[in-house]
Amino acid sequence: MSKIIDLGVEKDHIESLTKANGLTAISELIWNALDADASKINIEIKPNHLGGYESLEIIDNGHGLEYSKGQEIFGKLGGSEKKTKNQSPKGRSYHGKEGKGRYKSLAIGDLVTYTSTYKNSNNSKEFTIVLDRNNLSHSKFSEPKTVTSNDKNSGVSVLIENTNSEIVHQIYDEKNRKELSQKFASYWINYRDFNIYINNKKLEFESLIKNSDETEHLVHTENLTHRFKIKVIEWNFDIKKKTYLCNKQGIPFRETNLGIRSSIPISIFIQSIYIESLHRDNKIDVQEFDEVMVNVINESKKFAREYSKKRMHFYSSECIHPSKYIL
């Protein structure tokens, strides 16, 4: 028997949470899987005979979502245990904190079915949660049932139907997959025990990174000293040049334009617990008004300019143009 849970939130507010492009939407689902300690994440996209897409499904082998936690997380906005815990059971630093990212799945399609399988004492349990764009204020839960098959692994699958073909194509497009790799690169450097596949093709990280350099920067305030790691990654492919504001473990909470001119395809990753505190306090989106962040962002630009200058000198001395190495 199914259970309908009213979120108690205005539909317009939930509607605003479903707005996202394809890469942002799929990234949120990948982050959810990584936060659940998944080591393998499969994204399966099924085309239809009309040139569009029938469905998108993302399947992970994480620890799954227990029924009681599912009701807590999907039963109200902001109901995520990540607000009170900083790490997953296996020690990965959490990306999400408010539990709002799950609604980005509705940017991909109008009907979303979450199926969670989790270990419960000596057996496994399974249940589903359905989100429907036509009924945004409610979540539909099935009753948990015992899984009899011994081959059934824990994890979550998210089946998205009635898809927006334009959004799905952004995920399916080969060019955008490299941008997806770029987005998760700093996380991969710290946690290398996972793989992401799109229609059985693995996202590459190491082979796409051409070179890197990093430095530490300290910002002194009246009573405290804030420590930052500034990392520049040079890629083997042409990219949208961006700066990523990350926690200490390299999980990006916000991305902005690089802010400098560079003929070399680079990204800047700024890592610090200070950035994590801004994210936790919902101040990350106004970081341009934070004196500490203004200081470190300016410093990161200086470091990136110097990096680009040194690399261009290297390419010139070797009589090589950097574009020669771009895939």
Secondary structure by P-SEA (a helix, b strand, c coil): cbbbbbccccaaaaaaaacccaaaaaaaaaaaaaaacccbbbbbbbbcccccccbbbbbbccccccaaaaaaaaacccccccccccccccccccccccccccccccccccbbbbbbbbbcccccccbbbbbbcccccbbbbccbbbbccccccbbbbbbbcccaaaaaaaaacccaaaaaaaaaaaaaaacccbbbbcccbbbbccccccccccbbbbbbcccbbbbbbbbbbbbccccccccccccccccccccccccccccccbbbbbbcaaaaaaaaacccccccccaaaaaaaaaaaaaaaaaaaaaaaaaaaaccccccccc
